C-alpha cells in the first residue's frame, strides 16, 4: 500500500479508521492464503457463492499451489 492508495481511498470518502480496517483485513486475508498454501489445505467453498466470486477468491491460491 502506498500513499497514493491511501489518497485514492480518501477520495472515495473513507476515513483513516476505515482505511486502517481495509488494510488489516487485506493483511489477514493474505496471511490466511499463505498459510493454506504452506499447509496444502483444500478450501471449503460455500455453494451459495457466485462462480465469479469463487474465481476471485480462489484464483490466487490455485496459481501458487505447489506441484
N, C-alpha and C positions, 0 to 999 in steps of 0.2 A: 504494500500500500504506500502510495506516495502522497505528497502534499496536494498534487493535482487531483488525486482520487478524493481526498477529503474536501477539497473545494467543490468538486462536482457534486458530492453528496449534500453539501451545504446549499448548493444552488437549487437543489430539489426540496429544500425545506427541512432536512434532517438536522437535529440538534447535536451538539458534541456528545451528549449521553447516548443518543441513538446511533451515532457513528461508532462509538465505542462498543455498543451492543452488537452491531453488524460485524465489526472486526472480531469480537470474541466468538461469535457464532461461526464465522468463517474459519477461524483458527481451530475451534473444536471439531468442526467437520473435517478439516484437513488431518488433524491428529487421528480421528477415528478411521478415516480412509486408509491412512498409512499403517495403522495398527492392524486393520483387517487384512491388508496386503501382506504384511510381515508374517501374520499367522495363517495365511491362506484360508481364511474363513469365508464360507459361502454366505451371501447376504440374503436374508428373507425380504422379499418384496411384497408389500400388501397388494392384493389383487385389485383394489379399488383405484390404484394409481393409473393415470392415463399412460399409454405407451410412450408419449413424448416425455413425460416427467420421469418415467422409469429409465429411459435412454439418457436423459440429462444427469440423473443421479448415479447411474451405473457405468456410463461410458469411461470416466476416468479410472475406475477400478479395472475394467476389462482390458484397457490398453496397457496397463502396468503389471498385470498378473504374471508372476513368474511361470516359465515353461517347465 
